[in-house]
Amino acid sequence: SQGTNLNSDPLFVNPAAMDFRLQEGSPCIDAANGTEAPSTDMDGDSRWDDPAVTDTGTGTPTYADIGCYERQP
């Protein structure tokens, strides 16, 4: 499978404290390959389409976030 790579800061909440959740404005939001992403994240939360972010992901759905946590409303 082919993943999605970015050449920018993913804007994790606090990587030094191992908090790899995404901050608002992260380029990882709605940018993953939804066909490859599981339907839920590490916390069991469903993938969520952030209406403030243009979906740039591929596959189905086009709005999965890159990473192990889906940014929640």
C-alpha positions in Angstrom: 0.0 0.0 0.0 1.1 3.6 -0.6 0.9 6.1 2.3 0.6 9.8 2.2 3.7 11.9 3.0 3.9 15.6 3.9 6.9 17.9 3.9 5.5 20.1 6.7 5.0 20.2 10.4 2.0 18.0 11.3 1.1 20.2 14.2 0.9 17.5 16.9 -0.6 18.7 20.2 2.5 17.8 22.3 4.9 15.3 20.8 7.4 15.6 23.7 4.6 14.2 25.9 3.7 11.6 23.3 0.4 13.3 22.4 0.2 12.9 18.7 -3.3 14.2 18.3 -3.6 16.9 15.7 -4.0 20.6 16.4 -6.4 22.8 14.5 -4.8 23.8 11.2 -2.8 20.6 10.8 -2.0 19.7 7.2 -2.9 16.1 8.2 -6.6 16.8 8.7 -8.7 15.3 5.9 -5.6 14.4 3.9 -5.1 10.6 4.2 -5.8 7.8 1.9 -9.2 6.7 3.2 -9.1 3.4 1.5 -6.0 2.5 3.6 -7.0 4.2 6.8 -9.0 2.1 9.4 -12.6 3.3 10.0 -11.7 4.3 13.6 -8.7 5.8 15.2 -6.6 4.5 18.2 -9.3 5.9 20.6 -12.1 4.1 18.7 -13.4 7.4 17.2 -14.8 7.3 13.7 -13.3 9.3 10.9 -14.8 12.7 10.8 -15.1 15.2 7.9 -14.0 18.6 9.3 -16.3 21.1 7.4 -13.6 23.9 7.8 -11.0 21.9 5.9 -10.9 21.1 2.2 -10.7 17.3 1.7 -7.4 16.6 0.1 -7.3 12.9 0.8 -7.6 10.1 -1.7 -9.5 6.9 -1.7 -12.8 6.4 0.2 -13.5 8.4 2.3 -11.5 11.4 1.2 -11.6 13.0 4.7 -9.6 10.6 6.9 -6.8 12.3 8.9 -3.2 11.2 8.5 -2.0 9.6 11.7 -3.4 7.4 14.4 -5.8 9.9 15.8 -8.7 11.6 14.1 -9.1 15.3 15.0 -12.5 15.5 16.7 -14.9 18.4 16.9 
